[in-house]
Every structure is written in structure tokens, then in C-alpha cells.
Amino acid sequence: MSTTTTTTVSTAELATTDAALRRDFTRFHNLRTIAPHADTPAQARTLLAQAAKLADRWTNGPDPDARALWHELESAVAVWNARPETTARAFRRLSQAHNAGDIPIEDRTWQTLNQAAELTGHLTTTIAGSNQDSARWTPTQPAAKPSNCGGSLLDRALGGHAAEPVGLDEVAAVIAETDRLLAIEELCGDRDTGADDHTYLLPPPLHPTPTTATGDAESRRTNALITLQNLTAEHTRLAGEWDGPLEEVDTLVARLESLLCAIRDARRAAATAGVPVADIEATYRAGSGGQYWHPPVPPKRPDSGRDSDGGLDEITPAHLETPHHTNAAGDEGACSGPAFTRADDWTDDRFPVLGGRDEHRVDVEAARS
């Protein structure tokens, strides 16, 4: 009877020792893993010293079984680290055979293999069995503490209530400012059908008139050429006449890049509108030479009873004057060519040029040469 009791106690002590050793080995492995990532060399030395103390406790102890188990764990972890792919394949085959009962494996050996796989990050499943679970070391999770701040969850999310009620005057001021910003956004926004409008890069006098911007196919082709030439001329002017302060060079470079993008889009828009390639190239070269193309200013029509804005809506390509070019030096001229057959009916005496000077004609065909 006494012999049976002694055997039972020895088994329990062995299980307790085994669990304690496995916990210490897990801590030993973690300390050695995080030591190279310590904040300071002193902290790294402290972590390594703690790991060495744990190893010394079990490798130099009086229990030979404990020393053997510690070395088995070290060897298993070393194999995983040295040949992870080969070891993973062998471990999968061994697991399948063990689960099928084809290969009898001692519980202690199987537990060692699983613990080494877990420590090296190759096994994430929970180990079944009370002894195995007790050997898994996990840090203590701090208990959740109640929040010290009062008020409801909605108050904490939205910031609670103001110290004093908001007055009607403040509300009215916010509404007025919102309306003002919306008006500015509507005024400066793109009123087109969604296409990018690059005319904001040009001075206001060079913006296409509403008639040419929304007219028929011929007007759209003319408008595309106006935009292309003026954007190109604006790029030439900024690139060749910059005399501003050095601290604004970055702003200049950004504007030049925006103009280059706008020029590429304008060339595509002209081609899409059906402008011949030769006319696109001639217009581009004219802009590269510093010539701006000013849109004509429509006259007031007294007999219509409407102002100049109404007159803009009445202008058609057959009524418009010949588009005028102004180079960087201020010289102006009129443009004619295959792309402007309907626009050649424009008359200089009816539509003054913006900022006009002595006028002379510049043939686009000459610009192609």
C-alpha cells in the first residue's frame, strides 16, 4: 500500500517539475529572442543574464532527467531555426502518422516537438491536455479599468456640451460664412460637364468667350486652338521672363508643370474636336513663339435691348472677327488658315482687340515653315 502511494507522489512531482522546466525554457527562449532588440546595450545584457540564470538552474541541477529535457528542447528549437522548411515537412508527416496511430511517440517527446514548433512560430494551434497547457507561458493580461471620465458615450465621442449655449448671432455668422464659401466655390468651380478646365492658368482677358466655349463643332475647334496657343504662349512667357525673387522659384516651377499638363490636354482636346494635325502644330508653334491669341470682344447691340452679356450669347462663328495674336512684346496680328475657314468672315472694324495696338496679319501657314 505504501509503495503505491510513493509511486503516485513521484509521478505528480515529475509532472510539476516538467511543467516548471517548460515554462522556464519558454521564458529563456523569449528573453534571448528579444535581447538583440533592446533599447540599450545595458538592457540587452540584463535580458541575456536572466536567460543564462534560467538555463543554469536546469542544466547544472541535480536532476538528470531535467538536464536531458532542457537539452532536448534546445536541440528541437535549433533544428527549427536551422532548417525550417525541411523540419516543417517532417513535422507534418510525423503529426499525420501520430494522429493516425501509425507511429507510437512518447508523450514527453511529442510535447517537446510541439513546444519547439510553437516557440519558433510554426505552430499556432492549442496543445491539448492539462500538462501541456500548463507548460505554455503567456504574459499576464492587465485587467480592464473603468474610465474615469464621466458622461455618456455620445458625449465622449462628440466632445460633450459647450460651457455656454451658442447664441443665435453665432449661428447666423456660421451660416453666412458657409453661404459665402459655397458662393466662392460655385463661382470658381468647373461649370463644364466634368472635363478639366485649364483656362484658370491664363489671365482673365484670355479666357474663351461663352460663345466659343459652348457653340457648335466649328466653335469648339476654334476654342480648342485658342486655348492651346494661349497656354503655350503663357508657358513661354513664364519660362523666359522670370525675374521674381528666388524664394518663389518653386511656385514658378509648379505653375510651369501645370501649364505643360494643360498644353498636352489642350492638344488632345483639339484633336478630339476634329482639328487637323497641321493646324494643331502651327498653333502650338505660334504659342511657343510667344504669340497670344486674344478672343474678340463682342459689341453691344442697342436694338436688342440687352447688355453685352446678352450679346455674347448671340455671337456665332459667322459673326466673329478674326482672332488676334499678341506676342510677348505686345505685337498683334490676325490668324487665318484652313482651320479658320468660317472664322475668316470676322471684321477688324467691328470687334476691337483687347489692349489693341497697330494691327498686322500673321499667316498661320507661315508659322508652319
Helices and strands as residue ranges (DSSP letters): H 2-34, G 35-37, H 41-59, H 64-82, H 84-100, H 107-119, H 130-135, H 153-158, H 168-188, G 199-201, G 204-206, H 210-214, H 217-240, G 246-248, H 249-272, H 277-288, E 292-294, G 302-304, H 308-314, E 324-326, E 332-334, G 338-340, G 343-345, H 364-368
